[in-house]
Amino acid sequence: MSATTAEQAGRRIEEVLDRLAEKGDAEACAAAEEVVRVLMEFYGSGIARVVELLGRPAARPPADPLDPLLADELVASLLNLHDLHPEDAQTRIDRALSTLPQPLENAGFDPVTGVLRLRATASTGCGCSGTQESVRQSAVDALACFAPEVTGVELEGRAPREPALLQIGTRPSPAGADGRSPAAL
């Protein structure tokens, strides 16, 4: 695949927009221009993020110089979009799960269906369905950037119950205020 220069890409975009304008469909022309604008913003943000990450001074260099880029959601999504991400699906799934505030365990990924089963490894709150759904949704959001081949997420069972909260306090003294036992009173 030969690299397209910015000039070539710009010329091709202008040709397509001109063809749309010739057809006289102002709505289609406006939509096409918006698509170009959104894509330019997306790629511009991605390139800016790469420059920012590469320009950060590091206390010590990472073992893998690509790691800061691969750990970034925006850069990872661009690499995945163009099938350029060097990590395999399992590594990217693990990376996505490590970004979540709730601990989730990979209970199996089916590459044929795109479904990833997850298991909560700690309590995710009160146990109400809204909380479980928010945990699932945060996993879906992280996976969209790091592992887009995951097209469905199922949260298995419930999290293990945490032990009941024990109240720690002082016991009433067996002796009365004057030091005598209550039985002696």
Stockholm file with secondary structure:
# STOCKHOLM 1.0

chainA/1-185         MSATTAEQAGRRIEEVLDRLAEKGDAEACAAAEEVVRVLMEFYGSGIARVVELLGRPAARPPADPLDPLLADELVASLLNLHDLHPEDAQTRIDRALSTLPQPLENAGFDPVTGVLRLRATASTGCGCSGTQESVRQSAVDALACFAPEVTGVELEGRAPREPALLQIGTRPSPAGADGRSPAAL
#=GR chainA/1-185 SS CCCCCHHHHHHHHHHHHHHHHHHTCHHHHHHHHHHHHHHHHHHHHHHHHHHHHHHSCCSSCCSSTTHHHHTCHHHHHHHHHTTCCCSCHHHHHHHHHHTSSSCEEEEEEETTTTEEEEEESSCCSSCCHHHHHHHHHHHHHHHHHHCTTCCEEEEESCCCCCCCCCCCCCCCCSSCTTSCCGGGC
#=GC SS_cons         CCCCCHHHHHHHHHHHHHHHHHHTCHHHHHHHHHHHHHHHHHHHHHHHHHHHHHHSCCSSCCSSTTHHHHTCHHHHHHHHHTTCCCSCHHHHHHHHHHTSSSCEEEEEEETTTTEEEEEESSCCSSCCHHHHHHHHHHHHHHHHHHCTTCCEEEEESCCCCCCCCCCCCCCCCSSCTTSCCGGGC
//
